[in-house]
């Protein structure tokens, strides 16, 4: 599915997500229409960093694509002794 999305141009293959706005515990990310798993990992890493610093990390993404199994991102937080919640 992801390969086909790149081949037919519905998903971007180059670039990086960007943080549009943020506060100590939140962020809004523009996924630049990149692959969802790439954007999801980017967002969860930000959420983990923020949660470690201030106790919560809430990150929303826009202009992204299907990000796969949501549990993967939650497990990333659990591995850092946090509670993770990922939704699409």
Secondary structure, 3 states (H helix, E strand, C coil): CHHHHHHCCCCCCCCCCEEEEECCCEEEEECCCCCHHHHHHHHHHHHHHHHHHHCCCEEEEECCCCCCCHHHHHHHHHCCCCCCCCCC
